Amino acid sequence: MGPMETESRHVSVFIERSADDVYRYASDPAHLPDWAAGLATGVSTEEGRLFADSPMGRIEIAFAPPNRFGVLDHELTTPDGTRTYNPMRVLPAGDGCEVVFSIRRRGRADPDFQQDAQTVLADLQRLARNLDRGGSRR
């Protein structure tokens, strides 16, 4: 693997709410359209599987099992069958928390990689606005 395949960027926001509160909200698929517009505009469950309407078409989303460590990792399956693993964490930070999403380059050119980072940042900022008392990015 070359550097274009292995580069990651960690995008984060700080939220003035407890990590437990943020994890509970962000892990509920019903809330995805409220904060993750870059991922999902509508969500449905069919035979125990989660699907969403997205800019990529209808996708399947599989989240990490509920846990006490703030792990919100998820795998997306696009209409063509491509699977993408996305690391995401809610980390306690004093009275609040930090939400971190790791974006992997996966061979994308700089403009596409930059756009992905901007889309994720906008989603995380929307999550912060929905939950905290002033959603600031650091």
C-alpha positions in Angstrom: 0.0 0.0 0.0 1.2 3.5 -0.8 0.6 6.7 1.1 -2.5 7.5 -0.9 -4.2 4.3 0.4 -3.1 4.6 4.0 -3.5 8.3 4.9 -6.2 9.1 7.5 -7.6 12.4 8.7 -9.2 12.7 12.1 -12.1 15.2 12.2 -13.5 16.2 15.5 -15.8 18.4 17.5 -16.2 19.1 21.2 -19.7 18.9 22.6 -20.8 20.3 25.9 -22.8 17.2 26.9 -21.7 14.0 28.6 -20.2 11.3 26.4 -23.1 9.0 27.5 -25.7 11.5 26.3 -23.9 12.1 22.9 -23.3 8.3 22.4 -27.0 7.5 23.1 -28.2 10.2 20.6 -25.6 9.5 17.9 -26.0 5.7 18.1 -29.8 5.9 17.5 -30.4 5.4 13.8 -33.6 7.4 14.0 -31.4 10.5 14.6 -29.1 10.1 11.6 -31.1 12.3 9.3 -31.0 15.1 11.9 -27.2 15.3 12.0 -25.6 13.1 9.4 -27.1 14.7 6.2 -23.8 13.8 4.4 -24.7 10.1 5.1 -28.4 9.7 5.4 -31.6 11.6 4.5 -34.0 8.8 5.4 -33.6 5.6 7.5 -35.5 2.3 7.5 -35.1 -1.1 9.1 -35.8 -4.2 7.1 -35.4 -7.7 8.5 -33.2 -6.3 11.2 -30.9 -4.5 8.8 -30.5 -0.7 8.6 -30.8 1.1 5.3 -30.6 4.8 4.5 -31.1 7.0 1.5 -27.9 8.8 0.9 -26.0 10.9 -1.7 -24.5 7.5 -2.8 -27.9 5.9 -3.3 -29.6 3.5 -1.0 -27.0 2.2 1.4 -26.9 -0.4 4.2 -25.4 0.7 7.5 -24.1 -1.7 10.2 -23.1 -0.1 13.5 -20.8 -1.6 16.1 -22.8 -3.3 18.8 -23.9 -1.1 21.7 -21.0 -0.6 24.1 -19.8 1.5 27.1 -16.7 2.8 25.4 -18.2 5.2 22.9 -17.4 3.2 19.8 -19.7 4.3 16.9 -17.7 2.5 14.2 -19.9 1.6 11.2 -19.7 -0.1 7.9 -21.4 1.2 4.8 -22.4 -1.0 1.9 -23.1 1.0 -1.3 -25.5 -0.1 -4.0 -22.6 -1.6 -6.0 -21.6 -3.8 -3.0 -18.6 -1.7 -1.9 -18.1 -1.9 1.9 -16.4 1.0 3.7 -15.4 0.8 7.4 -15.6 4.1 9.2 -14.1 4.5 12.7 -15.9 6.9 15.0 -15.6 7.5 18.7 -17.2 9.6 21.5 -14.5 10.4 24.0 -15.1 11.8 27.4 -13.5 15.3 27.9 -14.2 16.8 31.3 -17.9 17.6 31.6 -18.3 17.2 27.8 -16.9 15.0 25.1 -15.1 15.0 21.8 -16.6 13.1 18.8 -13.8 11.9 16.4 -14.4 10.5 12.9 -11.5 9.0 11.0 -11.6 9.5 7.3 -9.4 7.2 5.2 -8.1 8.4 1.8 -8.6 5.0 0.1 -6.8 6.2 -3.0 -8.9 9.3 -3.5 -7.4 12.4 -5.1 -6.9 15.4 -2.8 -10.0 17.3 -3.8 -12.2 14.3 -3.1 -10.4 13.6 0.2 -10.8 17.3 1.2 -14.5 17.2 0.3 -15.1 14.1 2.4 -13.4 15.8 5.4 -15.6 18.9 4.9 -18.8 16.8 4.7 -17.9 14.9 7.8 -17.0 18.1 9.7 -20.4 19.7 8.7 -22.2 16.6 10.0 -20.3 16.6 13.3 -20.9 20.4 13.7 -24.7 19.7 13.1 -24.4 17.0 15.8 -22.9 19.5 18.2 -25.5 22.1 17.5 -28.2 19.6 18.1 -26.8 18.5 21.5 -24.6 21.1 23.2 -24.7 24.5 24.6 -22.6 26.1 21.9 -21.0 23.4 19.7 -17.4 24.5 19.2 -14.8 22.8 16.9 -11.2 22.3 18.1 
